[in-house]
Amino acid sequence: MRVPRSLEGRLGLGIGLLLTVLWIAAAAMTAVILRHEIDRVFDSALQEAAQRLLPLAVLDIVGRDEDGVTQRLATIREHDEFLTYVVRDAEGRILLQSHTADPAIFPAYAGPGFARSATHRFYSEAALRGSVRITIAEPLDHRAAVAREIRMGLGLPLLAVIPLALVAIVLAVRLSLAPLRRFRARLEARSERDLSPVPAGDLPAEIAPVAVTLNGLLARLEAAFEAERSFAANAAHEFRTPLAGAIAQVQRLRSEAADPGTVRRAVEIEATLKRLTRLAERLMQLARAEGGRLRLDHAGDLRGVARLVVDDMGRAAGSPAVTLDLPDRPVLSDLDPDAFGIICRNLVDNAIRHGDGAAPVAVGLRADGTFTVANDGAVVPPDALGRLADRFERATEAADGSGLGLAIVAAIAERIGSELVLRSPRPGSSSGFEASLRLPVEADGGPGAASSRHP
C-alpha cells in the first residue's frame, strides 16, 4: 500500500488503521473473556440443575415398588433439550433419565464434579451415601453456538462503525488542518512583488514556528532585494560619473594633441571607455533584471515609456530611423516602467547595432501587451539564433556590443512569466530579425484596436 504524501492523508490513514487495529483487538479480547464467562455460567447452570434435580430423583426412586427399573420421563411439549441427565445406582444401573438422554454418551461415574468428553460437558453429584448418582450433560456445540452469536454481535457492528469512524477521522483531520491549507494558499498566491509576512495567527502550535521562520526569511529577502536595488542604483551612478569624466579628459587630450599617433591612441582609449560605460550599464541592468522588483502594486500606461525611449534612441542613432506603432487605447500594466524601459532600450539598441543601416527599426506595442522590435539585415543562422539570449553571446565574433542586451531582456521576461521569442528572418520577409515578448497587461486589446504611428 502506498503511503499518502500529504500530512492530512497520513494522519487520517494512520489514525484510522490504529483505531481499527485497537477495535479488532478489543473485540477479540472481549470475545475471549466472554467465552470464559460463558463457560463459568454454563458450568454453574449444570451444577445448579444437578443439585435441584437430585433430591427430586431421590424422592421418586425411594417411593417405587420395584428396584432397578429404568424410568424415562415423558415429554410434555416439544422443545430443544440442551441439558440431558441420567440417574444411576451404585451398580451403574439407570434408574431415571430425561426423555432425549442417550446413555451411551455418559461416562462411568468417577465421583462428584465436572468432566468433559469430545462432544459434551458433564457434571455429576451423589446422594444417599453414593447410592443414587446423577450426571447432567450439555453439548459443547451449544456453548460454541452461543459464543459464535456473541462474536457476531461484537463484530457485525464494527463493520458499520469502522467505516463511519474512518470518515469521521478524515473529516476531523481535514477540519483541523484547514488553517494549514489556508496558510499554504496565501503563500502560493505570493509573488516576487509581495514579500510581506504571511498571516499565520490561526496555525496550530506545532506548525506556527515554521511560519515564523518563513516570515523571517521573507523579511530578509525583502531587505536583500532592497539593498540590491540600492546598490545597483548607487553603483550605476558612481560608475557613470568617473567614466564620463575620463571620456571628457580623453576627448580634450585628443583635441589638444598635435601628434597623429597620440590622437589615434586617444581615439582608441575613448572607444574603450565608451564600451566600458556600456558594459557597466548593461551589468547594472542585468543585476536589476535578476534581483530587483519588476512588478508594482498599481498599473501604468506603457505607451509613454515606449515613446520616450524610442525618441531618445532615434535622435541618438540618427539614421536609420526608429518607427513606433502604438494602439490608441492605453496599455495598462503593473510592470515597472524602469524594467520596460530596459527591455525597450536593449532591444532597440540591438536592432540598430546589428541591422541594415539603410532600413528603419520597427518597434510595436499592441493592446494585448505584445512588444516587438524588428530590423532588416542578414539572416541569423538557427544555431546562433538559439544562443543569442545567453550572456556575452554575439551572432558573430566581429559583432559590436557587450553580448548582454538580449540576456537582460530574457531574464526580465522569465521573471514576469513571459518568454523572449527571437525569429530570423522576420515574419513576412526573407531577411531581417525580430524579437518579441508578451508583457503583463490588465486587459487584452481586441483585434480591431486602432493604431497610431509615431516616428
Secondary structure as UniProt FT lines:
FT   HELIX           7..62
FT   STRAND          71..72
FT   STRAND          84..89
FT   TURN            90..91
FT   STRAND          94..97
FT   TURN            99..100
FT   HELIX           103..105
FT   STRAND          113..116
FT   STRAND          120..127
FT   TURN            128..131
FT   STRAND          132..139
FT   HELIX           140..176
FT   HELIX           178..188
FT   TURN            192..193
FT   TURN            201..202
FT   TURN            205..207
FT   HELIX           208..256
FT   HELIX           260..291
FT   STRAND          295..301
FT   HELIX           302..317
FT   STRAND          322..327
FT   STRAND          332..335
FT   HELIX           337..354
FT   TURN            357..358
FT   STRAND          361..365
FT   TURN            367..368
FT   STRAND          370..375
FT   HELIX           382..385
FT   TURN            386..389
FT   TURN            391..392
FT   TURN            397..398
FT   HELIX           405..415
FT   TURN            416..417
FT   STRAND          421..423
FT   TURN            427..428
FT   STRAND          433..438
FT   TURN            447..448
FT   STRAND          451..454
//
